[in-house]
Amino acid sequence: MEKHEERAHALLSASGAHRWIECTPSAVLESKFPDTTSDAAREGTLAHELCEVKLTHVLYGKDTERAHEWIMQQELYQKEMEEHSDRYVEEIRELEGSFKLKPFIAIESRLDLSAYIPGGFGTGDCIMIGDRKLVIVDFKYGKGVPVYAENNPQLMLYALGAYQKYRMLYNFDVIEMKIVQPRLNLFPDWTCSLDELLAFGETVKEKAAVAIRGEGEFHPGDWCRFCRAKATCRARADYSIQLAFAADKDPALLSYEEVGEYLRKGEHVASWLSDLKEYALRACLEGKEITGWKAVHGRSVRAFDDVDAAFRDAIKAGVEEALLYERRPLTLSKVEKMMGKKAFGETLGSHVVRPPGKPTLVEASDPREAITDTVTPEEAFQ
């Protein structure tokens, strides 16, 4: 029989803490769905291994060449991983240099979280201690969702685990948490006191005791994004429908304040509807019946069954071979990958320009600077 500790950890992971802290019944609910792993997740794991290999060499002087070569031979390895893992190492070295005295550093350290989560544990990518300060660094390889450090439950849980592990050896009263997400050029950090961290620990302990029993109130929100039950969760469906069709205000015109409010609400509704459609399509393809809906083949694009054979026949018919091909320059990114970042910068860096990107609407919490020049939409999109 599965041990309670193993079941607890499977349900209450540190990476999913934001979800089960906000919506305690979700942990048991999503356990009814298979836990699948995507290529993006496996790619992230490989990138983490590369970071560990490089840090081990840089910090401890160990020969990690064979481990590095093994990673390069893996199917999901991409050359850009070298650049992003180098940036991670650079951030670690900068942090190390910010201490007055050389800090204690642990990489890929297993952390016992059972004082707060039954059977819970996690792995800290990099932990530094010195100057009465505990630093937790977490590497994020994903580029789809930006991750921030402020009040980040996963990082705070890792900090609690590090507190339990090292409190008898070191004194610290300041906790610093940092995210390194190089593919989004995002490096946020956040600092709190030890007292604030321990108060969070008590809250987590209470939430975990409720979540492990599948009790509490469902509370849909942004944290639904990675929940395995997100498509068919009734609480999320009811919440989304309420957001979509609630009309308790003057429908004639929206104020700017209401525009912002509906944009926030609409993001959740659009996400829920997309998840629901994906679930329904998968069900139809598995032979299930979704009332009023069916799966069909989408728009098809014509293609040659064998391009080389088709072109040979075209040439035999009198078409000049040169007319069958187009000469196109490689994109900047492909040239940089081909040459390598350093050689690219030295040779072509002076030719690179970065014009302003197309205006896009984001929430006020986004770290990018707002466009302050007043222009017409037509001028902006040019």
N, C-alpha and C positions, 0 to 999 in steps of 0.2 A: 504494500500500500504506500502511496505517496506520502512523504512526511509533511507535516504541517508547515515546517520551515520552507521546504521546497515549493509548496503550493503558495505560501505567502509571497515568496520572492517572485514567482511567476506572475502573480497578480499585481503586486505592488513594487514595480521596478522604479529605480531612481529616474530613469529617462522618461517615464510616464507619470511622474509625480504631479506635474501641473494638472494633469487630467483627473487623477483620482483624489487629489486634494480639493479641487473645485467641485467635482461631481463624484461623490463617494460610491454610489451604486454602480458606476460604470465599470469598475475593475472586474466585478463578478459577471456583469452582463457581457462584456466583450470576451471573457474567457470561453464563452460558448462558440466563438468563431475561431477558425484556424489562424495560427500566427505565421504568416508568410514573410519571406525575406526577399526584398527586391534587389536588382542589380545595383541600384544606387546605394543601398545599405552595404552590400558586399564590397562595393568600390570604396566606400567610406572606411570599412574595416581594413582594407589593404593600405589605404592612405595613412591610417593610424599606425599600422605596422612599420611603414616607411619612416614616419616621424620618430618612432621609438628607436629604430635602427640608427638613424642619424644622431639623435640625442645621446644614445649610448656611446657612440664614437666620439662625439664632441666633448661630452662631459666627463667620460671615464677613460677615454683613450683606447677603447677596445677595438679590435679588428672586426669589423662588421661587413666586410666586402662580400663574403659568400651569402650572407643574409640579404644584402642589397641586390645581388645578382638574382637570387631566388625570386624576390618581389618583381623584378623586371621581366621575369619569364612568365608571370601570371597573366591569364587571359584579360583581366580587367585593368591591367596596368596601362597607364597613359603617361607620356613624357611630361605632361603638365604637372603631374604629381610631384616631380622633382622640384619645380619652382615653388609650389604651395607648401611642401614640407620644409624647404629651405626657409621660407618666410616664417614658418612656425618656430624653427630653430633660432632664427634671428630674434624673434619676440622673446623667447626664453632667455637668450643671452643678454638682451637689453634689461629684462627684469632682474636677472642675476647681478648685473652691474649697478643696479639702483640701490643695492644694499650697502650699508657702511662696511660691514664685515661679510666675508663669503658665507652665503646662506647654506643651510642643509637643503638638498634637493633629492626628491624621489620621483622616479618616472614609472608610469603604469603600476601604481601602488594599489593593492587590493585593500578596500576599506570595509570594515564591519559596521553595518548600519542597524544591527539588531536591537540596539538600545532605543531606536525610534520606530523601526519597521520590523515586525516579526520575521526573523530569518533573512532580513535584508542585507545586501552587500552591493558594492559598486567598485569601479576602478577609476582612480584619479589619474588623468593623463600626465599632469606634472604638479608637484606640490613643493613649495619653497617655504622655509621657516627661518626667520632671522629678524633682528631689530624689533623684537616683540610683535612680529607680524606673521600671519599665516596667509599664504597666497595659493589660490587654487586656479589652475589654468586648464581650460577645456578646449580641445581642438574640434572644430566642426568642418567637415569637408563638403557638406551639402551646399547647394547654391539656389535651391528653390525657396527656402524660407529663412529670412534673417533671424538670428538668435541674439538676444540681448542678455546682459549680465545682471541688471538690476532686479532684485527679488526673484532671481531664477531658482526655482525649487530644486532642480537637479544639482546645480552648483552648491547650493546651501546644504543639501544633504551630503555631498562630498566633503564640504567643509566640516560638517558635524562628524563624519567618519574620521577625518584627519584629526579633529580635536580629540576624539576618543583614543586614537592610535598614538598620538605624540604628546599628549598633555603632561605625561609624567616625565618627559624628557626635555621639553621646551616650554618657556613661558611666552605667551602672546595674548594680546588683548585687542588687536585689530585684525579684521578678516578682509582680505581683498580677493575678489573673484574676477576672472578675466576670460573672455571668449576670444578665440582666434579662428576667424572664418575667412581665410584668405581669398577664396573664390568670389566672395562678395566684397573684398577689401574692407572687412568689418572687424574691428578690434575693440569692442566695448569693455569697460571694466566698471566695477562697483565696489564700494567699501562699506562695511558695517562694523559695529562693535561686537565683541564676544557675547555680551549680554543680549544683544538683539538676535544673534545667531541661536543662542540657547533658548530664547523665548520662542523662536520659530520651531525649534526642536520639540518643544512641549506641544505646540499646535499640531505638528506632524504626527506625533505619537497618538494624539486623540483622533485625528482623521484616519490614521492607519487602522486603529482598532475598530472603527465603524466600517471602513472600506472593505476590510477582510471578511466581514460578515455580509457584505452586499447591502448594507442598510444606508439610510440617509435619504436626502431628496435629490432627484435628478436636477442638474443645473446646466443646461446647454450653453455653449459659448464657443470662443475661438479654439478652446482646447479639444473640441470634438474632431478637429482636423485629422488626427492620427488614431482615433478610436476605431477599433475593428467593427463596432456595432453602429457606426455613424450613419449608414445608409437606411437602416430599418428601425433605429431607436425611436420609439413613439414620442418620447419627451422632446427630442430634437425636431421631429416632424411637426408636432403641435406648436412648438415655439416658432418654427420657421413660418408656418401658415399664419400664425398670429402676427408676426412681423410683416408678412407680405400683404395681408388684407386689413389690418387695423386702420381705420379711418375716423379718428375721433377729433380731427381738427378741420378747420375751414379748407375745403378742397380746391378753392379757386386758385390761389397762388401760394407757393411755398416761400418762406423767409430763408435767408442764407443759413440761419441756425438750423432750420428744419431740413434744408438740403443736406447739410453735414450729418444730421441724425439719420436720414433715410439712406444715405450712402453707407453708413456703418451697418445699418440693419440689412440693407440689400446684399452686402458682401456675404453675410451668413446665409441668407436665403439662397443666393446663387450657388454657394458651395454645397449646401444641402441638396439642392435640386440636381446638381451635377453628380453627386454621390449616389442619389436615388436612381438616376438614369443608368449609371454604370452598373449598379446592382441589378436593375431590371433587365438590362441587356444580357448580362451574364446568366441570369436565371432563364431567360428565353432560349439562349444557346444551349443550356443544359436540359432543355425539354420541358421546363416549367411553363405554366400559363399565367401571364400577367394580364388581368382583365382589361380589355380595350387596347392592348399593345401587342406588337410582334417584332421580331428581328428580321431585317431584310438586308440585302447587299446594298451598300452605298454606291455613290457615283464612281464609275470605273474609268480609268484612263488607258487608252490604247498603248500597246508596247510591242516591240519586236520580240519574237520568241528566241531569236539568236541574232544579235546585232551584227556580228562579224559575217555570218552567212548572208544576211539581208544586204549588207554593203557590198559583198562580193557580187551578188546578183545585180545590184544597181550599177556597179562598174562595168559588168559584162554588157549591160543594156546601154552603155554609152555615157553614163554620168561620170564626170571627173571626180577622182577620189578627193581632191582638195576641197571640193564643194560640200562634201559630206561631214566635214569637221569644222569646228570653230576654235579659234585661239583665244583663250581667256586668261587674264593674269590671276595668280593665286591671291587670296585675301591676305591682309596684313597678318592675321593670326596664324594662317598656315605657313607663311614665310618665316615668322618668328619660331614656330615649332620646328621647321626644317633646319634653320640656322642655329637654333639655340638662343636663349634670351641674351646672354652676354655678347655673343658675336653680332646678333641683330642690333643691339643697342649701340655697339661701337661703330658698325658699318652704316646702319640706316636710321639711327636715332634722330638725326637732324632732319630727316624727311617726314617724321611722324608729327601729326597735328591731332588735337582732340577738340573738335567742334562741340558746342553744346548739344546734349542729347534732346530727343523729341520730348516736349513737355508731357509730363505724366502726373496724375493725381495720386497722392499718397496721404496717409494719416499724419497728423501733426507730430506724432512721436517719432517719425522717420528721421534719422540723423542728417540727411542731406539738407543743404541750405535751400530755402524757399526762393523762387524767382521773384525778385522785387521790382524789376523794370516793368512798367505798365505798357503792354502791347496788345494789339488786336489778336484774336485767335488766328486769323489768316497769316499775320506776320510771324507769330510764334511757330506755326507748323511749317513755315517755309524753312 
